[in-house]
Amino acid sequence: MYATSWSSYAVRSMRRQRGQALIYGLFVLTGGLAALFFLFNTGQLTAEKTKLVNTADAVAYSAGIMHARALNFDAYTNRALMANEVMIAQAVSIASWTKHVVRHTENVHPLTCLTSYSRPVVLVLVTYIPACYLLSFPAGKTTAQVTDAAVSSAARITVGLSEVAKVALQSGQSTMSATFLKARSDVMQEVADANYAGDGAVQVETSPLSDDFPGFIRTYSGNDRTRFKGTVVESANKDDFIKERSWTSANIFPCILGNKAAFRRRGGTELIGFDEWKAMDTASLHEWHWHIPTFGFPRCEEDEMKLGYGAQAAANGRPNDANAQYGDSRNDNPDASDRADSEASGKEMRYNGLPTFYDLSASQLAAPSPHLKFSVLLTRHKTQTRTSEGTSTIKPTGKLALYDSKARSDVLSAVSTSEVFFERPVARSDGKTELAGLFNPYWQVRLAPTSAAAITLATTK
């Protein structure tokens, strides 16, 4: 009786406890689902943020590349403009030199260079003897005149083409400057869209958080072209023919013997102001004689025989006056030699002067190491993300909605900064340090830390 009663009680107790584990299981399952949902949203949000940051870096770096290319473009065009100026200087120099040779062939005959007793032989002007001999041939004058005509024509064409090229190069710089900001904005949005192709929309803020580009470079014209002029003159003077084409043939006799002599060949080209290339070439024979006056002390006097003169200018439309232009000290009634010299001055070539050009602003040129920084802000609305609040098919209801991402201001945002700097990829052979400017295309780009000011500005948008 007792066993039966205990057995019945056990059965009834087991029946009363049936289903209690289900309640505990429901709580565990609910917590697991909440944790899984939280993990899903967190993972998606982290992936979205990482992608947005990478996209911001790509956009900032693309803008930096455009900045570096713009600076390098100005540098390359400036170098082309300088090469044009050097070409003009060379054309003017050669034209002046050939004119001097023509006049030299006309005046060399009194030296009787084709005979054994020519003046250069008698005066022992060793290095001038071959030149005098060649210039004295009957065909020498004709050859010199034909050469001069061809050279003058070619020089005029060269200067004209250089002016056309100058206009084209300046137009390229101006066009780039005028269209750059719009092109940069378009490229940045294209890069952002390419990173999110088929994955919703992302917005590049139209106003950068920081942008050094607008004030980083400027145009220089008028009297502000000094830096360009100095670089052009330095480049032109590397050609010895432009800088100074001079030599002297002299004997070693003293004046007292009455046969001291020297042949002097002088020439050079220079840039006058900002708007004129001027070249002049001369050749002359100098002899010294011991002069004993009736009263006074004996002295050695120098006699000069003009043999050759040539001049050529490329200037900004001013009248060509050989006497005024080259500073000749001549009277109002020039003799035949002076008139011949004036005729040897070539007709002035049309030249518009040194070009207006782009370079770093004065403050950047004064800086020890100029850097161009640019910070950009990217935003992506939460409805575009793959979280439960966005494009995901998993949508929370009820209390699970507490685990939404809750993005601040309903957007995700990322900031990135690029920096353009000047650095020569290979060290100079002379060991000198090259300063930053727009005469050398060594501008490069890298990502840089974003300033606190830019981050603060980003949080207010």
Secondary structure, DSSP 4 states (H G I P E B T S, - for coil): -HHHHHHHHHHHHHHHHTTHHHHHHHHHHHHHHHHHHHHHHHHHHHHHHHHHHHHHHHHHHHHHHHHHHHHHHHHHHHHHHHHHHHHHHHHHHHHHHHHHHHHHHHH-GGG-TTSTT-HHHHTT-TTTHHHHHHHTSHHHHHHHHHHHHHHHHHHHHHHHHHHHHHHHHHHHHHHHHHHHHHHHHHHHHHHHHHHTTTS---EE-SS-SEE-GGGTEEEE-GGGGHHHHHHHHHHHTTSHHHH---EEEE----GGGT-EEEEEEEEEEEEETTTEEEEEEEEEEEEEEEE--SSS--EEEEEEEEEEEEEEEEESS----HHHHTT----SS--HHHHHHHHTBPPPEE---SPPEEEE-HHHHHSSS-EEEEEEEEEEEGGGSSSTTTT-S----GGGGGGS---GGGEEEEEEEEEEEE--SS--TT-PPPPPSTTS--EEEEEEPPPHHHHHHHHH-
